[in-house]
Amino acid sequence: MSMKSNNIVIAGFGGQGILFAGRVLAHIGLISDREVSWLPSYGPEMRGGTANCCVCIDDKPIDCPLVTEPTTLIVMNAPSYDKFIDHVKSGGMAFIDSSLISKKSERNDIDCEYVPATQLATENDISGMANIILLGKLIGKTKLASLETVKEAFEQIIPKAKNHLIDDNMKAIKIGMEYKI
């Protein structure tokens, strides 16, 4: 598992599961016995408005939960791409839903992974799980967590009444992990 500090921003429209993806990452950090912070932020419109969250996972105490220079960015819409892509720390990574964002970054100091996550979710009958596909790509690329840890995080977050969604979420994680660019 990667044990360096991870300062992650996940951004998109309300209703895309931005905050849920952040909660999954935070729980992965907790299960892995790391220091964690999760800071949601959303515009007044909520669904359809912008939403983002900052997740910090570190071996040492976290000074500030607000991430201004993310080491990792997951971005799911063009306005969020425009807002955050230039703030990714040099040497960092960006995971971009290329189904919804046609732009390509001109930065050569960060690793950009273009994943057609919304299209992949639709093709695999898991519409609405593009966020988790991108999370799977991040986990596969960074080795942030094992599949067992990811499943445990879903089991902690998803209410018992919706337990059937764990399998679809795990399917989405695996699609992201296995997606070749």
N, C-alpha and C positions, 0 to 999 in steps of 0.2 A: 504494500500500500504506500501511496505517496504521503510522506510525512512533513512536507514543507507547508508553509502557510498558504492557504487558498483564500483569496478575496474575490468573491464571485458576484457578478450582477446578472440577474435574469430580468429581461424586459420585453414588453409587448403590449397588447391590448388587454383590458379587463375581459375575463371570460376565456382566455387562452390557457388558464391553469398556471400562470406565472408564480403566484404565491404558493400554490400546492407544490410545484417543482422545488421551490426554495425550502419548503418544510421538509420535503424528502431529503434534500441535501443536508439540512441541519440535523435531522434524525440519524442520517448515515454518520455524521460527525460524532454525535452523542454515543451511538452504539460502538463506534471505534474508540471511545474514551478520549476524545479530543476536546479542546475548548471550542465553543460554538456561539455565534450570534446570528440572529435572523431578524432583519429589519424590513418589513413591508412598506410600500409606498404606492398610493394610487390616486389618480386624478378624481375630481368630484363626480365624474360621470360613471365610475365603476365599469360595468359591462360596456365595452365599446370605447371607453376612455383608456388612457395609458395606465399601465401598472408595471411596477418593477419591485424587486427586492434585492437586498444585499445579504449575502451569506458569507460569514467568515468562519473558516475551520483552521485551527492552528494547534500547535503543541504547547504554546505559551499563552498566558492570559491576553485577551483581546482588548486593546486600548480604546478603540472606537468602532462601533458597529456600522458606521456610515462608510461605504466604499466609494472613494472618489477616483482611484486608479485601480480598476479591477485587474487581477492576474488572469481572470477568466470571465468571458462574457457569453451569455446565451441570449440571442436576440431573435424576436419573432415577428417584428413588423418594421417597416421602413422608417417611421418617425423615431423609434427607439434606436435603430441602427445609426441614424444620423446623429442622435444625441450622445451615444456612448462609444462608438467605434474609435474615435480619436483619443479616448481616455484610457483605453486598454494599455496596461503597462508594457513597455518594450520587453520582448521575450515571452509575452503572454499569449493567450489563445482566445479565439472568438468562434462560437458555434452558431451558424446563421441558417435560419429556415429559408432556403433558396426557393421554396414554393411561393413565398410571400414577399421576398426581398430580391430584387433583380440586380441590385448594385454589387460590385466587387470592390473590395478594399484595395487601395493602392499602397497600403503600408507593407513593407517587406520585413519589418522587425517583429511582426506577430504571426502566429500560425492561424490562418482562417480555414475553417472546415465548413463547406457549403453542403448542407444536407436538405433535400426536399422533404422535410419532415411532415408537413401537412398532407402532401401527396402520398407519402408512404403510409400515413395513418389511414387515409381513405382507402387505398388499395388493399390494406390488410384488415379492413372492417373494424378498425379501432379509431374512428373519427373522434377528434377532440383530444387525442393523445400525442400530438406533435411535440408538445412540451416534454413528454417522457421519452420520446424517441431522441430528442436533442440531449436530454440528460443521459441517456444510454450511450450516445456518442462521446460525451464528455467522460463518463466513467470508463468506457473502453479505452479511450485515448490516454487518460491520466492514471488509470489503475487506482482510482480513488477508493474503490470499495469492491468487495467480492459480490457475486450474485446473491449469496446467502445474506450478506449484510443489507443489500438493497431490498430483498424480500422481507426481511425483518422490519425495515423502516416502513414499508407499505403496510405490513400487518399492524404496526403501532399507530399509523395515521388514519388508515381507512376504517370507518366505523363498521362494527360487526354486521350491521344490516346490509352493508354494501361489500361484504367479503368477496363476492363473485368478481369484483373489479380487480382484485389482486392479480389474477391470471392475465387479464388484458394489459395491466401495467407492466407485468414481467415480460409479456410478449413485446411490448413497445420498447422496453429497455434493451432486449436482445436484438431487435431490429436496428436500433441505433448503434449498438456495439458492433454489429456485423456489417453495417453499411460501409461500403468501400467508395471512396471519392474518386 
